[in-house]
Amino acid sequence: MKNIKLRLTVMNFLEFAVWGAYLTSMGTYLATHGMATNIGWFYSIQGIVSLFMPALMGIVADRWIPAEKALSLCHALAGMFMIATGTYGLMAGADVAFTTLFTLYTLSVAFFMPTLALSNSVAYTALTQANLDTVKAFPPIRVLGTVGFIVTMWIVDLCGFQATPKQFLVSGALSIVLAIYSLTLPKCPTKGHVENKSLVEALGLEAFALFKQKKMAIFFVFSMLLGMCLQITNGYANPFITSFGAIEEFADTFGVQHANILISISQICEALCILFIPFFLKKFGIKSVMLMAMLAWVLRFGLFGAGDPGMPGVILFVLSCIVYGFAFDFFNISGSLYVDQETEPAQRSSAQGLFMMMTNGLGATIGTLSAQAIVNKLVMAEEVVAQGALAVWDGWKASWYIFAGFALVVTIAFWIFFPKTPVNKNIEVKH
């Protein structure tokens, strides 16, 4: 158990470095290789597999395979399929086929998504075995995960991989490294024989009974609606910013040349905003904090629509990235806390799973595919492209304003329909 914090920090760094290598730049590669109209499918499939794969691998880790070995196995398979994705992209070049690329990519993310939960399980188990306070010890470890995400974003950007399949090779290689490294982590014992459960119970689907409670039903519906915003900028921010390269006055700007570095401000602010959450929760209460998060999504999209890579327009892009930290973390963490407070102990784990399912699963999938339909109509349509770069820009602006309008409607509805929650001055935030 020597140096356990350092070992877990390396694990978390690599875990999110795998994701950061392609998540924000993949859209640009797809757009430049004839698959601009299918960007949404590549991002929505993450939500689709998240509906069932983490639960299934969690069952495997609980019963038969220790969590650290399950983590290794998943990363080995995810890495091999991601390397296959990148290799196929390089070999096919301009003739890359959507079906083949999408199939290989889907197989990779199907095994990667469970690792987000498995890595947490390994970390919590190892810290507990070392007699460390998980509430105090885990957040610094998790923050280094965000650092890993940012580092690979920058590497892919500075190496010129944003529009190439080499980003998949970077991700796949790191996944293989983590697969090997995971075998060196502390052993996580399985439960062995466990009571027989129905498939519904095993997958945590009994938490859907919470919809019988009006306040929880309202919360989960709004969780899904806000979850629709989560993957939009991951899929479309980079293609949007790089599209300005077709306009002469913006072609040589820093944002166009290094879109990933510009976007990485979002992740930097995400890490910093975690520090402010306890203060805001104690000062204003959960409902107010969640409203702040929703308003931040309005600004996130609206500022993208109003900005450009030049001066002073790029300042609006930077502000959009700054508010992302509030938009993402304030809702996710305060929402998770609300679920923890409003459910019985026996229901909490499944209720948290339902919260993630509604946001990152169902919500993100519906939102990404809806965004794809809007962008395809206003930006990618042949008649728009034929009119030139300025018409495309107008299409992008209209798309971002539609996304902002949707977030504003959700915010107003949440303010009206969600019950007021008391301010808890003694609240303790668990990350």
Secondary structure by P-SEA (a helix, b strand, c coil): ccaaaaaaaaaaaaaaaaaacccccaaaaaaacccccaaaaaaaaaaaaaccaaaaaaaaaaccccaaaaaaaaaaaaaaaaaaaaaaaaaacccccaaaaaaaaaaaaaaaaaaaaaaaaaaaaaaaaaccccccccaaaaaaaaaaaaaaaaaaaaacccccaaaaaaaaaaaaaaaaaaaacccccccccccccccccccccccccccccaaaaaaaaaaaaaacccccccccaaaaaacccccccccccccccccccccaaaaaaaaaaccaaaaaaacccaaaaaaaaaaaaaaaaaaaaaccccaaaaaaaaaaaaacccccaaaaaaaaaaaaacccccaaaaaaaaaaaaaccaaaaaaaaaaaaaaaaccccaaaaaacaaaaaaaaaaaaaaaaaaaaaaaaaaacccccccccccccccc
